[in-house]
Amino acid sequence: MPTLAPTTTEEKTWEGAYSYSAVGDACELVPADAMAFFIPGPPDKQESEAEPPDSYGGGELSCDSSYGLTGPAPNQAVTAHDLTVEFADKLTNSSSRFDSAGQSLGKTGDDSGAVQGVGSAAFSSVDFYSDGRIVYYTLISWDSNAFVKIFVLAGADAPLTRARVDAIVGPQVQHALDALRR
């Protein structure tokens, strides 16, 4: 019976169209004007985290941004913008993770649904407070081997809709994907 020689290279199923090492800092993935619709100026604080690829996965990048209490909405809470990118198996983990996250988001929120034109697929969910002037919003998207999630907590001087926030945040997800493309 023939014996198989051990392989010296591991198959990295998380490799695909997007690269963990395409940026030096996850906060480079967030456009400078990401929250300009909601609040003027740069964030008060940004924290970047990186989990490099290892033998179990393709790694993760995240950038959490927080803004002061000033903003157009009355009694506005702290405004936040959090971006996470995971690099996973392009055929299984990304789409499975997207489906699970989409189903979870679809069960919560005041309004949720598909977002067109972002990655291979995208889905968002929003909870409205203060007559629609404050939103807790999440958009998830996957394409090839990248799973992107953006969470926004923000307020506006007029009631918001999910479609309006999709139009603001969707291009930010596409910006991150474009920056990570190999």
N, C-alpha and C positions, 0 to 999 in steps of 0.2 A: 504494500500500500504506500503510495507516495506521500511524502511529508511536505507540508507547506512551509515555505521559508517565512520567518517573521517579517513583517513590514517595518520599514524604518521611518516611514512618513505616515502621519495620521491624516485621515480625510477630514477636512474642515468644512462641514456642511453649512456653516453659517457664512461662508464667503459668497459674495454675490456682487450686485451692482454698486453696493455702498461699502465704504471703508471706515472702520473705527479710527484709523490713524490719519484721516483726511484733514482733521483740525487739531490744533494743539490744546484747545480749551473749549469745553462744551458751550460756554457762553458766546463763542464766536458764531454759533448757530442761531442766536436770537438777534433779529434785526434791531438796530439802535432805536428805531421808532416803533417797536412792537406794540407799545401801549399808548401811542400818541392819541388815538381816538378817545381814550379814557382819561388820561392824565398827562400833563406836559412834563418834559424833561426826562433825564435818565433815572434808572432805579437808584434808590438809596443804598441798596445792598444787593450784591450778586454772589452766589456761591456755586462753584463748579465742582462736580464730582466725576470721577472716571473709574470704572472697573475694567481693567484691560482684558483682552481675550485670554482664555486659558484652554485647557484640553476639553472643557465642558461647554464652552460657549464663546460667542463672538464679542462679548464685552458690552458695556453700557456707558452712556454719557448722560449727564444731567446738568441743568442750569436752573437754579431757583432765584428769581428776582423779586424783590419786594420794594414797594413804593410807599411814600408817606401817606398820611391821612388826608392830605389835601387833594381835592378832586372836584369835579363838577356836580356830583350827586350830594344831596343833603344827607348829613349823618353817615357819610361813606365810611366803610370799614377800610382796613389796610388793603391796598390793591396788590395783587400778586400775579406772577406769570411764571409757571414752572414747565420746563421742557425736559422730556426724557426720550432717549433713543436707545433701543436695544437691538443688538445684532444677533439674529437667530437663524435657524435652519430655514432657508428660503422656500422650501417646498412644504414643510410641515409646521414648524413652530410659529413662524410669523403669521400664517393664515389661521392656524388654530387659536393662537393668542388673540388675534384680531377678532375672530368669531366669538370667543368667550368674553372678551372685553366689550364688544358691541352688544352682546346679549345682556350683559350686566348693566351697561349704560341704558339700554332700551327699557329695562325694568324700573329704572329710576328716572328722576327728572320730570320737569313740567312739559318738556318738548324734546324729542330726540328723532334722529333719522340720518339717512345717508347724506354725505357731502360729495358732490360731483367735482371731478377735475383735480383731485389731490391723491397722488400715489396710485396704487392699483385699486385701493378701496379706502374709504374714509367714512367715519360715523361720528356724530356729535350728540351731546346731551347737555341740557341747560336747566337749571333751577332759577326761577325768578323770585326776587324779593322786592319790597318797597314799590309796589305797583309796576314791576318790570324794570325798575331803574338800577337795580343791583343784580348781577348775575354770578352764578357759580357755573362755569362752563368747562366742558372737557371735549377735546377733539382727538380721536385716535386715527391713525392711518398706517397702512403697511404697503411696502413695495419691495419686491425681491427679498432681500435679507434684512431689511430695516423696519422696525416697528417704532413709530413715533407717537408720542402722547404730549399734548399741551393742555394744561389746566390754567384757567384764568378766573380770578375773583376781581370784579371791577364794578364800577357804577358809572352812570351817565346822567345827563340832565334831562333826558327824555326816555320814555319806555323803549326797551330793546326787544328784538325778536331773535330767535335762533338763526334765522337766515342772515340777519345783519351781522351777528357775531361770527357766523361761518365765513362771511365775506372778509372779515378782519383777520381771523386766525388761520383760515385755510392757506393763504399765501405764505404764512410764516412756516407752516409745515413743509410746503413746497420749497421754501428757501433753505430749510435744514436739509432736505433730501438733495437739493442741487449742490449744496456745500459738501456733502458726504459722498457724492458720486465719484466712482473710481475714474 
